[in-house]
Amino acid sequence: MINVAVIVLGISGERLLDPDKPIEGHVQITTNITVSDVEFKENSLRVRFVFTASYMPAIATITIKGMARVLGASEDLNRIYNEHLNKKPLPLPILQAISNAAFTEAVIVARSLGVPPPVPLPVLGAPPGEAKKTQPGYIA
């Protein structure tokens, strides 16, 4: 079993669109997490990453830099490190911890910049009784 702690090292956000100008039309947001380095240090792995969110049209950019400290059994850490050296992806729990931390920070930055968050917002449906009244169950 491994334990992952994510530390944010830097946050950068910039609104490129004039704040007095409303955001019009459809906004496409592309996010990416790049693992820049993995090192074995003092019975732990240190995974450096960069998260970016790019908006189209170009209304904003958000960048989060950080490090995940991975603790666990020596055999597990050695296996993960060797797999990384052989160009294999990091285990899902590590990527999930990085993703959760980065997206959480990016949502806060997006709110401060006054731009849409880089995650899709949930769409709430009508209450169960009302949905049947307004929409047919089958559309041909």
C-alpha angles and dihedrals in degrees: 000000000000132000119212126198118183120209121192111221101178142006126197128176133165132182107216097184121078107262091225090058114081120233106251133194130359117339118207117200121197119195129191136179116201122190102216100180142000119196134176109227133162098341092313140083121239113206115191117201143175122210119197132185117193123188127211117231088041100257100135148350127212126191127184120186121192152138132241116211110208119199127183146105114336092239092054093048092048091050093049092047093048092047089052090051087053090054095253119144120261117258116277096247090060094046091045093052091049092046094049093050095044096047092047092054092043092054090054092049091047090052091051090050093046095238131124115280116257092242127071112258116230116258111224117214129214118278112281095257095049096047092065092049096053103035131045115238093231130033119193 
